[in-house]
Amino acid sequence: MTKIISLAPGRICLFGDHQDYLGLPVIACAINRNIKLTAVQNDTKIFKLNMIDIDEVRSIDINDTFAKLEPRDYFASALRVLRRHGCIPNVGYNITITGNIPINSGISSSSALLLAWINFLVTAFGVDDEVTPEFISQIGYASEILEHGEPGGMMDHYSIGLGNIVHIDTKSPFSCTVIGSGLNGLITGVSGIPKETIGLIGELKGNALLAIDIVKQNFPDFDLNTAEIEDLDRHRNCLPDHLIPYFEAAVINYDCTKKALKELEKPVLDLKKIGELMNKHHEVLRDLLKITVPRIDAMINAALKAGAYGAKIVGSGGGGSIVAIADPDKEEQIVQAILAAEAVEAYPVSVDSGARIIE
C-alpha cells in the first residue's frame, strides 16, 4: 500500500489501577484523543519518522534487527517482535506522527503511538498470524513490557487495541471482554505534572507482591482473587507495618472493581453509583498507595465541589491526569472548576472504538 493512516486512541483506567501486575482485573476505556500516524511509501529502505508534536525526527533502516535495544525504544522493539511473526519490511515510508493525547500524563500516549506503529507495520507488510484487535494488543504488550523487561501490565495495550469499555482479567488464563461502548459524563483533567511510571510501578509492585507472599506463607489457603474486605483484619496481622497499606490497597481496589463491573454491565448505567465507587478507589490510591500530588488532589476536590459524582487519578501516579464522571449537563462547569484548580487542560471525553486503520 502506498499510503496508510493508522489511528490509536488514548485510554483511561476507570477501576483497577495498580492491579493488573497482581493478576487482578482492570476496567478501562479508550477515549477520543488519539495518535495519528500517516505513512507514505518512499523509494528508499528507510522509515523516516517525523514526530511533529515533540519536534523530533528519526530514521530507521528497514533491515535493522535491533540486536540491542535502547531503553523505551518501542519503534525498535515492535519491529523485533513482529519479525518473529513474519512481518518483514521490504520498502521504506515517510511517516508523519501527530496527536492530541497529552504526553506523559497517564492517558497512555506512548502505548497509543506503539499500537498505531504496529497496526501500520502489519498493514504494510503482513504477518503469519490472523490479524485481530487481540493480536495487535498482544504484540503491543510484548513490544513494550516483555521485550524491555518493564514492570507494567496489559491494560494499556488491550484497552487501546480493543477500544470501548473493557474488563481485563489478568490472571491466567488471561481474558479481555468488551462490556460497553458508551459512558456519558466523562471528563479528564491534565495536571501538567509529569507522571512517574517505571520506578513508581516497580516499587508499588514489589511491595504488594512481598506483602501477598508473606500473607500466603502465614495463610496457605489465601487467594487474592477470592479475597474479601472482611478478611483484612485477620490477614494484615502477619504483616510488618510498612507493607500493610499495599496489601489493603490490593484487596479494597479489587472490591471496588468487582462492584463497578456489576454496575457497568447493567442496561441502564447509574452514573452516581459509578462515581461513588470511583471516589472509593481514589481514596485508596491517595491514602494507601500515596500516588497523588497536591495539584491532582486540588483538581479532584474542585471537580467534586462543582458537582461531579466521582473522580480519581489516572495512570501510574506522581502526577498525570484525573478522570471525573458527572451528569452530562454539568460537564462545562466541572471543566471550568478543574481548570481553576491549575489544570493545564480539561475537557469532556467519549469512549472510542479502538486502534484502527482509517486509510
LINBELHU-V493141 format. One record per residue. N is the residue number from 1. RES is the residue in one letter. OMEGA is omega in radians with two decimals (NA if undefined). Layout:
N:RES:OMEGA + N:RES:OMEGA
This chain:
1:M:-3.08 + 2:T:3.09 + 3:K:-3.14 + 4:I:3.02 + 5:I:-3.10 + 6:S:-3.09 + 7:L:3.08 + 8:A:-3.08 + 9:P:2.91 + 10:G:3.12 + 11:R:2.96 + 12:I:3.03 + 13:C:3.11 + 14:L:3.14 + 15:F:3.05 + 16:G:3.07 + 17:D:-3.14 + 18:H:3.11 + 19:Q:-2.99 + 20:D:3.12 + 21:Y:3.06 + 22:L:-3.10 + 23:G:-3.14 + 24:L:-3.05 + 25:P:-3.14 + 26:V:2.98 + 27:I:-3.08 + 28:A:3.06 + 29:C:2.99 + 30:A:-3.13 + 31:I:-3.02 + 32:N:2.86 + 33:R:-2.93 + 34:N:2.92 + 35:I:-3.14 + 36:K:3.14 + 37:L:3.12 + 38:T:-3.06 + 39:A:3.10 + 40:V:-3.07 + 41:Q:3.08 + 42:N:-3.08 + 43:D:3.11 + 44:T:3.03 + 45:K:-3.04 + 46:I:2.87 + 47:F:3.12 + 48:K:-3.02 + 49:L:3.08 + 50:N:-3.12 + 51:M:-2.93 + 52:I:-3.02 + 53:D:3.13 + 54:I:3.07 + 55:D:-3.10 + 56:E:3.12 + 57:V:3.13 + 58:R:3.05 + 59:S:3.13 + 60:I:3.05 + 61:D:-3.06 + 62:I:-3.13 + 63:N:-3.13 + 64:D:-3.14 + 65:T:3.06 + 66:F:3.10 + 67:A:3.06 + 68:K:-3.14 + 69:L:2.95 + 70:E:-3.14 + 71:P:3.05 + 72:R:3.05 + 73:D:-3.05 + 74:Y:2.99 + 75:F:-3.10 + 76:A:-3.08 + 77:S:3.10 + 78:A:3.08 + 79:L:-3.12 + 80:R:3.13 + 81:V:-3.08 + 82:L:3.07 + 83:R:3.13 + 84:R:3.11 + 85:H:3.05 + 86:G:3.11 + 87:C:-3.04 + 88:I:3.13 + 89:P:3.12 + 90:N:3.11 + 91:V:-3.13 + 92:G:3.09 + 93:Y:2.89 + 94:N:-2.98 + 95:I:3.07 + 96:T:-3.10 + 97:I:3.06 + 98:T:3.11 + 99:G:3.06 + 100:N:2.98 + 101:I:3.12 + 102:P:-3.04 + 103:I:3.08 + 104:N:-3.07 + 105:S:3.06 + 106:G:3.14 + 107:I:2.93 + 108:S:3.08 + 109:S:-3.10 + 110:S:3.12 + 111:S:3.07 + 112:A:3.09 + 113:L:-3.14 + 114:L:-3.11 + 115:L:3.04 + 116:A:3.10 + 117:W:-3.14 + 118:I:3.14 + 119:N:3.07 + 120:F:-3.09 + 121:L:-3.13 + 122:V:3.13 + 123:T:-3.08 + 124:A:-2.94 + 125:F:3.08 + 126:G:3.06 + 127:V:3.12 + 128:D:-3.04 + 129:D:2.96 + 130:E:-3.10 + 131:V:3.11 + 132:T:3.04 + 133:P:3.12 + 134:E:3.12 + 135:F:3.13 + 136:I:3.14 + 137:S:3.14 + 138:Q:3.09 + 139:I:3.09 + 140:G:3.12 + 141:Y:3.14 + 142:A:-3.07 + 143:S:-3.06 + 144:E:-3.00 + 145:I:-3.04 + 146:L:-3.05 + 147:E:-3.12 + 148:H:-3.12 + 149:G:-3.13 + 150:E:-3.00 + 151:P:-3.06 + 152:G:-3.11 + 153:G:-3.01 + 154:M:-2.98 + 155:M:-3.03 + 156:D:-3.00 + 157:H:-3.11 + 158:Y:3.12 + 159:S:3.09 + 160:I:-3.09 + 161:G:-3.11 + 162:L:-3.11 + 163:G:3.12 + 164:N:3.04 + 165:I:-3.06 + 166:V:2.96 + 167:H:-3.07 + 168:I:3.09 + 169:D:-2.97 + 170:T:3.10 + 171:K:-3.13 + 172:S:-0.05 + 173:P:-3.11 + 174:F:3.03 + 175:S:3.11 + 176:C:-3.04 + 177:T:3.03 + 178:V:-3.09 + 179:I:3.12 + 180:G:-3.14 + 181:S:-3.14 + 182:G:3.07 + 183:L:-3.07 + 184:N:2.99 + 185:G:3.11 + 186:L:3.13 + 187:I:3.03 + 188:T:3.05 + 189:G:-3.07 + 190:V:-3.04 + 191:S:-3.02 + 192:G:3.08 + 193:I:-3.09 + 194:P:3.07 + 195:K:3.11 + 196:E:-2.95 + 197:T:-2.90 + 198:I:-3.09 + 199:G:-3.10 + 200:L:3.12 + 201:I:3.14 + 202:G:-3.14 + 203:E:-3.12 + 204:L:3.13 + 205:K:-3.12 + 206:G:-3.13 + 207:N:3.14 + 208:A:-3.14 + 209:L:3.09 + 210:L:3.13 + 211:A:-3.13 + 212:I:3.13 + 213:D:3.12 + 214:I:3.10 + 215:V:3.14 + 216:K:3.11 + 217:Q:-3.12 + 218:N:3.12 + 219:F:-3.02 + 220:P:-3.13 + 221:D:-3.11 + 222:F:3.09 + 223:D:-3.09 + 224:L:-3.09 + 225:N:3.08 + 226:T:-3.10 + 227:A:3.11 + 228:E:3.14 + 229:I:-3.12 + 230:E:-3.11 + 231:D:-3.04 + 232:L:-3.08 + 233:D:-3.11 + 234:R:-3.02 + 235:H:-3.04 + 236:R:-3.07 + 237:N:-3.11 + 238:C:-3.03 + 239:L:2.96 + 240:P:-3.01 + 241:D:-3.03 + 242:H:3.13 + 243:L:-3.10 + 244:I:-3.12 + 245:P:-3.10 + 246:Y:3.10 + 247:F:3.12 + 248:E:-3.13 + 249:A:-3.12 + 250:A:-3.07 + 251:V:-3.09 + 252:I:3.11 + 253:N:3.09 + 254:Y:3.12 + 255:D:3.10 + 256:C:-3.11 + 257:T:3.11 + 258:K:-3.13 + 259:K:3.12 + 260:A:3.12 + 261:L:3.12 + 262:K:3.13 + 263:E:-3.06 + 264:L:3.10 + 265:E:-3.14 + 266:K:-3.12 + 267:P:3.07 + 268:V:-3.04 + 269:L:3.05 + 270:D:-3.05 + 271:L:-3.13 + 272:K:3.13 + 273:K:3.11 + 274:I:3.11 + 275:G:3.12 + 276:E:3.10 + 277:L:3.08 + 278:M:3.10 + 279:N:3.13 + 280:K:3.12 + 281:H:-3.12 + 282:H:3.12 + 283:E:3.13 + 284:V:3.14 + 285:L:-3.11 + 286:R:-2.95 + 287:D:-3.11 + 288:L:-3.14 + 289:L:3.03 + 290:K:-3.10 + 291:I:-3.14 + 292:T:3.05 + 293:V:-3.04 + 294:P:-3.12 + 295:R:3.07 + 296:I:3.13 + 297:D:-3.14 + 298:A:3.13 + 299:M:3.13 + 300:I:3.12 + 301:N:3.13 + 302:A:3.12 + 303:A:-3.14 + 304:L:3.13 + 305:K:3.14 + 306:A:3.04 + 307:G:3.09 + 308:A:3.08 + 309:Y:-3.11 + 310:G:3.10 + 311:A:-3.14 + 312:K:3.01 + 313:I:3.12 + 314:V:3.07 + 315:G:-3.01 + 316:S:3.10 + 317:G:-3.10 + 318:G:-3.06 + 319:G:3.07 + 320:G:-2.97 + 321:S:3.01 + 322:I:2.93 + 323:V:3.06 + 324:A:3.06 + 325:I:-2.99 + 326:A:2.92 + 327:D:-3.10 + 328:P:3.13 + 329:D:-3.10 + 330:K:-3.05 + 331:E:-3.03 + 332:E:3.14 + 333:Q:3.10 + 334:I:3.05 + 335:V:-3.12 + 336:Q:3.12 + 337:A:3.12 + 338:I:3.10 + 339:L:3.12 + 340:A:3.09 + 341:A:3.02 + 342:E:2.95 + 343:A:3.11 + 344:V:3.07 + 345:E:2.99 + 346:A:-3.10 + 347:Y:2.99 + 348:P:3.06 + 349:V:3.06 + 350:S:-3.11 + 351:V:-3.07 + 352:D:-3.07 + 353:S:3.03 + 354:G:-3.10 + 355:A:-3.06 + 356:R:2.98 + 357:I:-3.11 + 358:I:3.07 + 359:E:NA
